[in-house]
Amino acid sequence: MTQRSPSQNNKQVVFGDVYGAVMLPKEVELNKAQNLELKFQVPDIGKAFQDVLNTREVGEFLSGALAGAMTKAVLAPLETIRTRMVVGVGSKSIAGSFLQVIEKQGWQGLWAGNAINMLRIVPTQAIELGTFEWVKRAMTATQEKWVSDGDPKLQFGDITISFPFSWLSPVGVAGAAAGIAGPIDCET
């Protein structure tokens, strides 16, 4: 729809509608026969999301989360008994504590309080395993680069200092990084 304002009748053409208008110089003629269709390419969000999910890092993160969840689920009964014995509730023997919990609360009692453990351990294990694997890969690649290109060197005039980091263990550095990156575990 083309509209002309009285004051700008000869100078500009106003192209637009009630909500907005674009003022174009009169020299720019809009031919109705022209295809004014704007084409936008919308990214395929599903494919992008799937590509991210198929990365190695996400797989390692999920593996850590699953490992933590399975460990806590399987060991929850022992954790329950250990907690009861530390606090001094019930029997003084492991077998006696198991029987007491089962008699009073049923089998589900052995997993009492496990949901909060899951909320704590699943992200911790995911972060730790993901960090461990990523740092291990990065350290290994860096050491291979140093072997081919030579160790890093620092030069001060005629003095050259070489830093042979080949003695660093990628697994050791990755383990330290994972311990630092993972949330603090407050278990006693």
C-alpha positions as CSV (number, residue, x, y, z in Angstrom):
1,M,0.0,0.0,0.0
2,T,1.5,3.3,-1.0
3,Q,0.5,6.5,0.8
4,R,1.7,10.0,0.2
5,S,1.8,12.7,2.8
6,P,0.7,16.2,1.7
7,S,4.0,17.8,2.7
8,Q,6.2,15.2,1.0
9,N,4.1,14.5,-2.1
10,N,6.9,15.3,-4.5
11,K,9.9,14.2,-2.5
12,Q,9.3,10.8,-0.9
13,V,7.0,7.9,-1.1
14,V,5.8,6.4,2.1
15,F,5.4,2.6,1.9
16,G,3.9,0.7,4.8
17,D,0.7,0.3,6.8
18,V,-0.8,1.6,10.0
19,Y,1.8,0.0,12.2
20,G,4.9,1.2,10.5
21,A,6.1,3.0,7.4
22,V,9.3,3.2,5.4
23,M,10.0,6.5,3.7
24,L,11.7,5.9,0.3
25,P,13.1,8.5,-2.1
26,K,10.8,9.1,-5.0
27,E,13.4,7.8,-7.4
28,V,12.9,4.3,-5.9
29,E,9.9,3.1,-7.6
30,L,8.3,-0.1,-6.3
31,N,6.9,-2.1,-9.1
32,K,3.9,-4.1,-8.2
33,A,4.9,-6.9,-10.5
34,Q,8.2,-7.3,-8.5
35,N,8.2,-10.1,-6.0
36,L,8.8,-8.4,-2.7
37,E,8.7,-11.6,-0.8
38,L,11.4,-11.7,1.9
39,K,13.0,-15.0,2.5
40,F,14.3,-15.9,5.9
41,Q,16.1,-19.1,6.6
42,V,15.0,-20.5,9.9
43,P,17.6,-22.8,11.5
44,D,16.5,-26.3,12.2
45,I,16.6,-26.2,16.0
46,G,15.8,-29.9,16.3
47,K,18.9,-30.8,14.2
48,A,21.1,-28.3,16.0
49,F,20.0,-29.8,19.4
50,Q,20.5,-33.3,18.1
51,D,24.0,-32.4,16.9
52,V,24.9,-31.0,20.4
53,L,23.5,-34.2,22.0
54,N,25.6,-36.4,19.8
55,T,28.9,-34.8,20.9
56,R,31.4,-36.7,22.8
57,E,31.3,-34.3,25.7
58,V,27.6,-34.6,26.3
59,G,27.9,-38.4,26.2
60,E,30.6,-38.2,28.9
61,F,28.5,-35.9,31.0
62,L,25.5,-38.2,30.7
63,S,27.7,-41.2,31.5
64,G,28.9,-39.6,34.6
65,A,25.4,-38.7,35.7
66,L,24.2,-42.2,35.0
67,A,27.1,-43.7,36.9
68,G,26.4,-41.6,39.9
69,A,22.7,-42.4,39.9
70,M,23.3,-46.1,39.6
71,T,25.9,-46.1,42.3
72,K,23.7,-44.2,44.7
73,A,20.6,-46.4,43.8
74,V,22.5,-49.6,44.4
75,L,24.4,-48.5,47.5
76,A,21.4,-46.6,49.1
77,P,20.5,-49.5,51.5
78,L,24.1,-49.6,52.8
79,E,24.1,-45.8,53.2
80,T,20.9,-46.0,55.2
81,I,22.2,-48.7,57.5
82,R,25.6,-46.8,57.9
83,T,23.7,-43.6,58.8
84,R,21.5,-45.4,61.3
85,M,24.6,-47.0,63.0
86,V,26.5,-43.7,63.1
87,V,23.6,-41.9,64.7
88,G,23.1,-44.8,67.1
89,V,19.6,-45.7,66.1
90,G,18.5,-49.3,66.2
91,S,20.7,-52.4,66.2
92,K,24.4,-52.4,66.6
93,S,24.9,-55.0,63.8
94,I,24.5,-54.5,60.1
95,A,22.1,-57.5,59.7
96,G,20.0,-56.4,62.7
97,S,19.7,-52.9,61.2
98,F,18.6,-54.3,57.9
99,L,15.9,-56.4,59.6
100,Q,14.7,-53.5,61.7
101,V,14.3,-51.2,58.7
102,I,12.5,-53.8,56.7
103,E,10.1,-54.7,59.6
104,K,9.3,-51.0,60.3
105,Q,9.3,-49.4,56.9
106,G,9.4,-52.3,54.4
107,W,11.9,-52.6,51.6
108,Q,11.3,-49.0,50.6
109,G,12.8,-47.9,53.9
110,L,16.2,-49.0,52.8
111,W,16.0,-46.2,50.1
112,A,14.7,-43.6,52.5
113,G,16.4,-40.2,51.8
114,N,17.9,-41.4,48.5
115,A,16.2,-38.7,46.4
116,I,18.3,-36.0,48.1
117,N,21.4,-38.1,47.6
118,M,20.6,-38.3,43.9
119,L,20.1,-34.6,43.6
120,R,23.6,-34.1,45.1
121,I,25.6,-36.9,43.4
122,V,24.2,-36.9,39.8
123,P,25.4,-33.4,38.8
124,T,28.7,-33.9,40.8
125,Q,29.5,-37.1,39.0
126,A,28.5,-35.7,35.6
127,I,30.7,-32.7,36.0
128,E,33.6,-34.7,37.4
129,L,33.6,-37.3,34.6
130,G,33.1,-34.8,31.8
131,T,35.9,-32.6,33.1
132,F,38.2,-35.6,33.6
133,E,37.7,-36.8,30.0
134,W,38.0,-33.4,28.5
135,V,41.2,-32.4,30.3
136,K,42.7,-35.8,29.7
137,R,42.1,-35.4,25.9
138,A,43.4,-31.9,25.9
139,M,46.6,-32.8,27.8
140,T,47.3,-35.8,25.6
141,A,46.9,-33.7,22.4
142,T,49.1,-30.9,23.9
143,Q,51.8,-33.4,24.8
144,E,51.7,-34.9,21.3
145,K,52.0,-31.4,19.9
146,W,55.0,-30.7,22.1
147,V,56.7,-33.9,21.0
148,S,56.3,-32.9,17.3
149,D,57.0,-29.2,17.7
150,G,59.3,-29.3,20.7
151,D,58.7,-28.4,24.3
152,P,57.6,-24.8,25.1
153,K,60.6,-22.5,25.5
154,L,61.1,-19.1,27.1
155,Q,64.0,-17.0,25.8
156,F,65.7,-14.1,27.6
157,G,68.4,-12.8,25.3
158,D,70.9,-15.6,24.8
159,I,69.4,-17.8,27.5
160,T,66.7,-20.3,26.5
161,I,64.7,-22.2,29.1
162,S,62.9,-25.3,28.0
163,F,59.9,-26.7,29.8
164,P,59.7,-30.4,29.3
165,F,56.2,-31.2,30.4
166,S,56.3,-34.8,29.1
167,W,56.6,-36.0,32.7
168,L,53.1,-34.7,33.5
169,S,50.5,-37.4,33.5
170,P,47.4,-36.5,31.5
171,V,45.4,-38.8,33.8
172,G,46.8,-37.2,36.9
173,V,46.2,-33.6,35.7
174,A,42.7,-34.6,34.6
175,G,41.9,-36.2,37.9
176,A,43.1,-33.0,39.7
177,A,41.0,-30.9,37.4
178,A,37.9,-33.1,37.9
179,G,38.3,-32.9,41.7
180,I,38.5,-29.1,41.5
181,A,35.6,-28.7,39.0
182,G,33.2,-31.0,40.8
183,P,31.1,-29.5,43.6
184,I,32.4,-30.1,47.0
185,D,31.3,-33.4,48.4
186,C,30.2,-32.9,52.0
187,E,30.2,-36.6,52.9
188,T,31.8,-37.6,56.2
